């Protein structure tokens, strides 16, 4: 517990002193320094092995850095919802990026696993609740529908049916909806869901899919910005 507490204190101290959210290069370095998840090392290049650990963000740094910089350019946002927190590194980094523009940020995390110690320490310190259970539960549905959310990350089950269910659930209640693993060879269900949502064209679409490999594709972040769009209204689907 003491080690976890020290790690979270160091994380918070480092990230809250960070002033480079506008610069993807600086954010990429920050992500690596804070630690990435190493559960599937084959999805990461050898040069990133040294950065496995820490808060264990399950991300590709060269994708998440421009995404977080984009969020910084679009803020402030008042609230954040994350479906599929795992160890919590992505949740914590995203919350800190959003807090840099709005200290009154409200955030909720959801996962079927018990809340990890490090994530628990961070959430308790910030007053952020954790929903331990399925995103398809009635209790979580009430959390989603109980307010308007600024940003929501859908990164729970990667089955096509589950991705679409989570998306349809949050869609009426969220301004910016984010899907993870939209270009991953390991997640065909998410790739299919993202392709269909692009085809529907309800919002402004952005993609962050840079790869470290030339012959493989993993993870990938897709953003649907629905601000200013009426229900069912289509856009020209400008992608970046």
PyMOL commands that set and color helices and strands:
alter all, ss='L'
color gray80, all
select helices_A, chain A and resi 2-16+24-34+41-43+46-51+61-74+89-99+117-126+138-145+160-171+188-200
alter helices_A, ss='H'
color red, helices_A
select strands_A, chain A and resi 79-83+106-111+129-132+149-154+174-180+204-208+221-225
alter strands_A, ss='S'
color yellow, strands_A
deselect
rebuild
show_as cartoon
